[in-house]
Amino acid sequence: MKPLDASTLIDELLQHGRLVSLLAVDPYGNPALYQILSPEAEVFPRIAIFENDREYTAFADDFPMEERVEFRVDMYARENILAPLNSALHEAMRRLGFRRAAQAEDGYIDDYDIYVKSATYEIREQLPLPWD
């Protein structure tokens, strides 16, 4: 995998057929998997990914050896399909080496008639050392 950021994570998640099959397709023919906010407000179900945190967690001779990266993943749907969507997301994230750090209960926003769920995932990446 390339250096990890939200854009790279989305590219990797798009390779997981089960997850992609549960998402809507936007007017441009792309699965509704977005970095930060959706440009298409009425495309459901969709997923938005936000980078929450990034920190060095191990050092050698004052050089970082490991980095922990945390992402928040929000799922939105008009019908309550959050359980299968969450299951497919979790399977894809585990295959990519992530661990689920937190998960919110399923929610419903009355004003917008939208079901929502958030999960937080983290991964630890080994960094190249400057003397290698």
N, C-alpha and C positions, 0 to 999 in steps of 0.2 A: 504494500500500500504506500502511496505517496505520503509526504508529511501531512498530518491529519488536521483538517479544518472542516468547517460545515459543508463546504462545496464538495470536498473529497468524500466525506461521509455520504452525501446524497448520491454521488456517482456510484459508490459501493452498494448502497441500498437499492438502487435501480437495477442491480444485477440479481436481486432476489425475487423470482417470479411469483411466489405465493403472496408476498407483500404487495407487489405492484398490481397483481390481479384484483386486489381489494380496493384499490384507489380509483377515483374518477380520472378521466382524461380531460385536460383543459382544451379550450378551443384551438390550440396550436398542436394538439396531438400528443402532448407530454403528460405522463402520469403526475398526479397532483401531489408532488413531494417537493417542498420549497425550503429554501434557506430564508429564515426569518419570516416574512409575511407573504401571503399569496397575492399575486397580481390579479387573480380572478376570485373575487369575493364570494361568488355563488357556486363554486366548484366543490362538491362534497361527494364522498369523503376525501379528506386531504390530511397531509401531515406537514407541520412546520418544525424546523430544527433551529435551535439557538445554541451558540457556544456560551456556556455558563462560566467556566473557570478553566484556568490553565496555570499549572505551577510545577516547578522543578521539585522532585522528591528525593533524589539521590545525587551525591556529588563525589568526585574523585579529584584530589588536588585542586579544589575550588572550581572545577568544571562540572556542569550538570551532566549526569549520566542517564537520568530518567525524568520523564515529564508525565504528569497526570493531566488528562484532558477530560472535561466534563461537558456533556451536552444535555439540554432539555429538549424533549421531543413532545410536541403537542399534537393530539389527534382530534379532528373535528368531523362530525357526521350529522346528517339530517335524520337518519334512522339509527336506532341503537345497535350498531354493529361494532361497538368498541371492543367487545371481548375477542372476536376473531382478528380484528385489526391489531389489537395489542399483542395477541399471541404470535401473529406473523412478524410483527416488529421485533418482539423479544427474541424470536428464533434467529432473525437476520442479524440483530446486534450481537448475540452470543457467538454466531459464526464468525463475526468480524473481530472477536476478542474482547468485546465490552462486557461489563458487569453492571447490572441494574443497581443503582445506589438508592433510588427512591421512586415511589409511584403514588400518585394521588388517586382517590376514588373517582369513579365515573361521575361526571357532573352534567347538568343540563342548564342551559341559559334560556330562561323563558322568553325574554324579550326578543331573542333571535331564533328561537326554535332550533337550537343546536345542541347536540351531545358533545361533550368534551372530556378529554383525559390527558394527563401529563405524566411523563415518566422521565427520570434522570438516569443517564448512563455515564459510566466513566471507563477510561482505558488508560493503561500505563504503557508508554512507549520508551523503548531504549533509544537513547540519542547517540550519534556518532561522537567519538572522543577526538579531540583535536590532534592527538598524537598518532592516530590510526591512519 
